[in-house]
Amino acid sequence: MSDNVIAFKRPSAKEKHKGKTLCRSGFHKWKVVTERKFDVKQGKLVTLYECTRCGKRKTTAH
């Protein structure tokens, strides 16, 4: 039998919910995913944003 024992540690509440409280309050950290993509339905240029903390996406038309 080997002596390689891995100790498992449960994540604390702080680590588990890190950054999610800001997003729940509406303070997302937006990052541009696709800049100036043409949307055929709207007939406009569209920029796609994604939150780096929670993964929520939003689009804005120009």
N, CA, C and O atoms as CSV, one atom per row, in Angstrom:
chain,resi,resn,atom,element,x,y,z
A,1,MET,N,N,0.837,-1.180,0.000
A,1,MET,CA,C,0.000,0.000,0.000
A,1,MET,C,C,0.879,1.239,0.000
A,1,MET,O,O,1.926,1.252,0.646
A,2,SER,N,N,0.468,2.285,-0.717
A,2,SER,CA,C,1.290,3.488,-0.810
A,2,SER,C,C,0.968,4.464,0.315
A,2,SER,O,O,-0.106,4.411,0.915
A,3,ASP,N,N,1.900,5.336,0.585
A,3,ASP,CA,C,1.744,6.329,1.649
A,3,ASP,C,C,1.273,7.681,1.120
A,3,ASP,O,O,1.323,8.679,1.839
A,4,ASN,N,N,0.816,7.720,-0.129
A,4,ASN,CA,C,0.343,8.974,-0.705
A,4,ASN,C,C,-1.113,9.208,-0.306
A,4,ASN,O,O,-2.031,8.645,-0.903
A,5,VAL,N,N,-1.307,10.032,0.696
A,5,VAL,CA,C,-2.651,10.333,1.180
A,5,VAL,C,C,-2.983,11.766,0.815
A,5,VAL,O,O,-2.214,12.685,1.100
A,6,ILE,N,N,-4.129,11.952,0.184
A,6,ILE,CA,C,-4.567,13.290,-0.210
A,6,ILE,C,C,-5.629,13.745,0.776
A,6,ILE,O,O,-6.641,13.071,0.967
A,7,ALA,N,N,-5.397,14.878,1.393
A,7,ALA,CA,C,-6.367,15.432,2.331
A,7,ALA,C,C,-7.357,16.304,1.558
A,7,ALA,O,O,-6.963,17.257,0.886
A,8,PHE,N,N,-8.636,15.971,1.658
A,8,PHE,CA,C,-9.669,16.753,0.998
A,8,PHE,C,C,-10.171,17.831,1.937
A,8,PHE,O,O,-10.433,17.585,3.115
A,9,LYS,N,N,-10.300,19.045,1.384
A,9,LYS,CA,C,-10.746,20.179,2.181
A,9,LYS,C,C,-12.006,20.745,1.558
A,9,LYS,O,O,-12.040,21.021,0.358
A,10,ARG,N,N,-13.034,20.919,2.357
A,10,ARG,CA,C,-14.253,21.533,1.863
A,10,ARG,C,C,-14.023,23.019,1.656
A,10,ARG,O,O,-13.354,23.657,2.469
A,11,PRO,N,N,-14.567,23.587,0.576
A,11,PRO,CA,C,-14.411,25.035,0.383
A,11,PRO,C,C,-15.222,25.795,1.432
A,11,PRO,O,O,-16.347,25.415,1.759
A,12,SER,N,N,-14.642,26.857,1.944
A,12,SER,CA,C,-15.359,27.677,2.917
A,12,SER,C,C,-16.446,28.474,2.204
A,12,SER,O,O,-16.466,28.548,0.976
A,13,ALA,N,N,-17.339,29.064,2.972
A,13,ALA,CA,C,-18.418,29.864,2.394
A,13,ALA,C,C,-17.853,31.045,1.621
A,13,ALA,O,O,-18.412,31.448,0.601
A,14,LYS,N,N,-16.751,31.599,2.100
A,14,LYS,CA,C,-16.122,32.734,1.426
A,14,LYS,C,C,-15.605,32.326,0.044
A,14,LYS,O,O,-15.789,33.057,-0.929
A,15,GLU,N,N,-14.965,31.170,-0.041
A,15,GLU,CA,C,-14.434,30.694,-1.314
A,15,GLU,C,C,-15.553,30.253,-2.258
A,15,GLU,O,O,-15.462,30.445,-3.471
A,16,LYS,N,N,-16.608,29.662,-1.694
A,16,LYS,CA,C,-17.700,29.137,-2.496
A,16,LYS,C,C,-18.500,30.237,-3.189
A,16,LYS,O,O,-18.911,30.072,-4.337
A,17,HIS,N,N,-18.722,31.345,-2.509
A,17,HIS,CA,C,-19.542,32.431,-3.040
A,17,HIS,C,C,-18.723,33.636,-3.468
A,17,HIS,O,O,-19.256,34.744,-3.543
A,18,LYS,N,N,-17.451,33.449,-3.747
A,18,LYS,CA,C,-16.574,34.567,-4.099
A,18,LYS,C,C,-17.041,35.251,-5.379
A,18,LYS,O,O,-17.137,34.613,-6.427
A,19,GLY,N,N,-17.331,36.553,-5.296
A,19,GLY,CA,C,-17.713,37.348,-6.446
A,19,GLY,C,C,-19.174,37.272,-6.829
A,19,GLY,O,O,-19.638,38.104,-7.609
A,20,LYS,N,N,-19.915,36.314,-6.317
A,20,LYS,CA,C,-21.306,36.153,-6.721
A,20,LYS,C,C,-22.213,37.197,-6.083
A,20,LYS,O,O,-23.248,37.542,-6.655
A,21,THR,N,N,-21.845,37.707,-4.907
A,21,THR,CA,C,-22.706,38.696,-4.249
A,21,THR,C,C,-22.697,40.009,-5.018
A,21,THR,O,O,-23.711,40.706,-5.048
A,22,LEU,N,N,-21.596,40.355,-5.631
A,22,LEU,CA,C,-21.539,41.571,-6.439
A,22,LEU,C,C,-22.460,41.440,-7.646
A,22,LEU,O,O,-23.204,42.368,-7.963
A,23,CYS,N,N,-22.416,40.308,-8.310
A,23,CYS,CA,C,-23.258,40.097,-9.489
A,23,CYS,C,C,-24.730,40.060,-9.102
A,23,CYS,O,O,-25.571,40.558,-9.851
A,24,ARG,N,N,-25.057,39.490,-7.965
A,24,ARG,CA,C,-26.440,39.440,-7.517
A,24,ARG,C,C,-26.978,40.834,-7.244
A,24,ARG,O,O,-28.178,41.079,-7.372
A,25,SER,N,N,-26.088,41.748,-6.868
A,25,SER,CA,C,-26.489,43.133,-6.604
A,25,SER,C,C,-26.475,43.988,-7.865
A,25,SER,O,O,-26.814,45.170,-7.810
A,26,GLY,N,N,-26.089,43.413,-8.997
A,26,GLY,CA,C,-26.099,44.138,-10.265
A,26,GLY,C,C,-24.759,44.722,-10.672
A,26,GLY,O,O,-24.685,45.472,-11.645
A,27,PHE,N,N,-23.697,44.393,-9.944
A,27,PHE,CA,C,-22.364,44.914,-10.259
A,27,PHE,C,C,-21.547,43.832,-10.963
A,27,PHE,O,O,-20.686,43.190,-10.363
A,28,HIS,N,N,-21.841,43.647,-12.254
A,28,HIS,CA,C,-21.138,42.639,-13.040
A,28,HIS,C,C,-19.792,43.180,-13.510
A,28,HIS,O,O,-19.570,44.391,-13.541
A,29,LYS,N,N,-18.907,42.271,-13.873
A,29,LYS,CA,C,-17.593,42.631,-14.409
A,29,LYS,C,C,-17.605,42.231,-15.887
A,29,LYS,O,O,-17.238,41.111,-16.241
A,30,TRP,N,N,-18.038,43.172,-16.750
A,30,TRP,CA,C,-18.254,42.868,-18.156
A,30,TRP,C,C,-16.951,42.839,-18.931
A,30,TRP,O,O,-16.063,43.663,-18.712
A,31,LYS,N,N,-16.846,41.877,-19.843
A,31,LYS,CA,C,-15.696,41.739,-20.744
A,31,LYS,C,C,-16.251,41.526,-22.152
A,31,LYS,O,O,-17.221,40.788,-22.327
A,32,VAL,N,N,-15.649,42.160,-23.150
A,32,VAL,CA,C,-16.119,42.046,-24.531
A,32,VAL,C,C,-15.742,40.667,-25.071
A,32,VAL,O,O,-14.577,40.272,-25.032
A,33,VAL,N,N,-16.741,39.941,-25.574
A,33,VAL,CA,C,-16.500,38.631,-26.179
A,33,VAL,C,C,-16.397,38.787,-27.688
A,33,VAL,O,O,-15.396,38.390,-28.285
A,34,THR,N,N,-17.421,39.361,-28.310
A,34,THR,CA,C,-17.428,39.581,-29.753
A,34,THR,C,C,-17.767,41.042,-29.998
A,34,THR,O,O,-18.843,41.512,-29.629
A,35,GLU,N,N,-16.851,41.743,-30.616
A,35,GLU,CA,C,-17.076,43.159,-30.857
A,35,GLU,C,C,-17.535,43.386,-32.292
A,35,GLU,O,O,-16.937,42.866,-33.235
A,36,ARG,N,N,-18.587,44.157,-32.448
A,36,ARG,CA,C,-19.136,44.571,-33.738
A,36,ARG,C,C,-19.474,43.413,-34.669
A,36,ARG,O,O,-18.946,43.300,-35.776
A,37,LYS,N,N,-20.353,42.573,-34.194
A,37,LYS,CA,C,-20.884,41.496,-35.012
A,37,LYS,C,C,-22.212,41.990,-35.584
A,37,LYS,O,O,-22.969,42.671,-34.892
A,38,PHE,N,N,-22.497,41.651,-36.833
A,38,PHE,CA,C,-23.722,42.141,-37.469
A,38,PHE,C,C,-24.873,41.207,-37.163
A,38,PHE,O,O,-24.790,40.009,-37.431
A,39,ASP,N,N,-25.953,41.749,-36.600
A,39,ASP,CA,C,-27.165,40.976,-36.317
A,39,ASP,C,C,-28.161,41.195,-37.446
A,39,ASP,O,O,-28.565,42.326,-37.715
A,40,VAL,N,N,-28.553,40.119,-38.101
A,40,VAL,CA,C,-29.429,40.210,-39.262
A,40,VAL,C,C,-30.846,40.615,-38.856
A,40,VAL,O,O,-31.489,41.386,-39.568
A,41,LYS,N,N,-31.341,40.110,-37.727
A,41,LYS,CA,C,-32.716,40.405,-37.307
A,41,LYS,C,C,-32.894,41.876,-36.957
A,41,LYS,O,O,-33.898,42.486,-37.325
A,42,GLN,N,N,-31.907,42.458,-36.234
A,42,GLN,CA,C,-31.992,43.868,-35.866
A,42,GLN,C,C,-31.494,44.778,-36.978
A,42,GLN,O,O,-31.893,45.940,-37.053
A,43,GLY,N,N,-30.634,44.266,-37.834
A,43,GLY,CA,C,-30.051,45.075,-38.905
A,43,GLY,C,C,-29.035,46.063,-38.378
A,43,GLY,O,O,-28.847,47.132,-38.958
A,44,LYS,N,N,-28.370,45.712,-37.270
A,44,LYS,CA,C,-27.399,46.604,-36.628
A,44,LYS,C,C,-26.149,45.839,-36.231
A,44,LYS,O,O,-26.134,44.609,-36.191
A,45,LEU,N,N,-25.092,46.608,-35.936
A,45,LEU,CA,C,-23.891,46.014,-35.366
A,45,LEU,C,C,-24.122,45.769,-33.882
A,45,LEU,O,O,-24.713,46.602,-33.195
A,46,VAL,N,N,-23.654,44.622,-33.386
A,46,VAL,CA,C,-23.916,44.221,-32.010
A,46,VAL,C,C,-22.612,43.835,-31.329
A,46,VAL,O,O,-21.756,43.188,-31.933
A,47,THR,N,N,-22.461,44.236,-30.060
A,47,THR,CA,C,-21.322,43.837,-29.247
A,47,THR,C,C,-21.816,42.912,-28.153
A,47,THR,O,O,-22.792,43.221,-27.468
A,48,LEU,N,N,-21.143,41.766,-27.980
A,48,LEU,CA,C,-21.524,40.776,-26.981
A,48,LEU,C,C,-20.598,40.897,-25.778
A,48,LEU,O,O,-19.377,40.866,-25.925
A,49,TYR,N,N,-21.181,41.036,-24.584
A,49,TYR,CA,C,-20.430,41.130,-23.333
A,49,TYR,C,C,-20.726,39.915,-22.472
A,49,TYR,O,O,-21.837,39.386,-22.497
A,50,GLU,N,N,-19.715,39.465,-21.696
A,50,GLU,CA,C,-19.895,38.356,-20.762
A,50,GLU,C,C,-19.269,38.722,-19.420
A,50,GLU,O,O,-18.168,39.271,-19.379
A,51,CYS,N,N,-19.965,38.420,-18.319
A,51,CYS,CA,C,-19.446,38.692,-16.985
A,51,CYS,C,C,-18.381,37.651,-16.655
A,51,CYS,O,O,-18.609,36.452,-16.811
A,52,THR,N,N,-17.219,38.113,-16.198
A,52,THR,CA,C,-16.132,37.183,-15.895
A,52,THR,C,C,-16.373,36.421,-14.604
A,52,THR,O,O,-15.767,35.371,-14.388
A,53,ARG,N,N,-17.255,36.934,-13.731
A,53,ARG,CA,C,-17.520,36.259,-12.463
A,53,ARG,C,C,-18.615,35.208,-12.567
A,53,ARG,O,O,-18.423,34.071,-12.135
A,54,CYS,N,N,-19.770,35.574,-13.140
A,54,CYS,CA,C,-20.917,34.649,-13.127
A,54,CYS,C,C,-21.229,34.045,-14.491
A,54,CYS,O,O,-21.929,33.035,-14.557
A,55,GLY,N,N,-20.733,34.630,-15.581
A,55,GLY,CA,C,-20.962,34.072,-16.910
A,55,GLY,C,C,-22.193,34.603,-17.619
A,55,GLY,O,O,-22.517,34.132,-18.709
A,56,LYS,N,N,-22.890,35.571,-17.035
A,56,LYS,CA,C,-24.075,36.144,-17.664
A,56,LYS,C,C,-23.659,36.917,-18.912
A,56,LYS,O,O,-22.587,37.520,-18.944
A,57,ARG,N,N,-24.514,36.899,-19.945
A,57,ARG,CA,C,-24.198,37.577,-21.205
A,57,ARG,C,C,-25.214,38.672,-21.487
A,57,ARG,O,O,-26.385,38.565,-21.124
A,58,LYS,N,N,-24.735,39.739,-22.150
A,58,LYS,CA,C,-25.633,40.799,-22.606
A,58,LYS,C,C,-25.130,41.312,-23.944
A,58,LYS,O,O,-23.947,41.196,-24.266
A,59,THR,N,N,-26.047,41.883,-24.722
A,59,THR,CA,C,-25.681,42.439,-26.011
A,59,THR,C,C,-26.113,43.897,-26.069
A,59,THR,O,O,-27.107,44.291,-25.458
A,60,THR,N,N,-25.354,44.685,-26.811
A,60,THR,CA,C,-25.711,46.081,-27.036
A,60,THR,C,C,-25.652,46.362,-28.522
A,60,THR,O,O,-24.720,45.935,-29.204
A,61,ALA,N,N,-26.653,47.084,-29.031
A,61,ALA,CA,C,-26.687,47.460,-30.447
A,61,ALA,C,C,-26.082,48.848,-30.615
A,61,ALA,O,O,-26.213,49.699,-29.735
A,62,HIS,N,N,-25.423,49.074,-31.738
A,62,HIS,CA,C,-24.780,50.364,-32.012
A,62,HIS,C,C,-25.575,51.153,-33.013
A,62,HIS,O,O,-25.188,52.267,-33.368
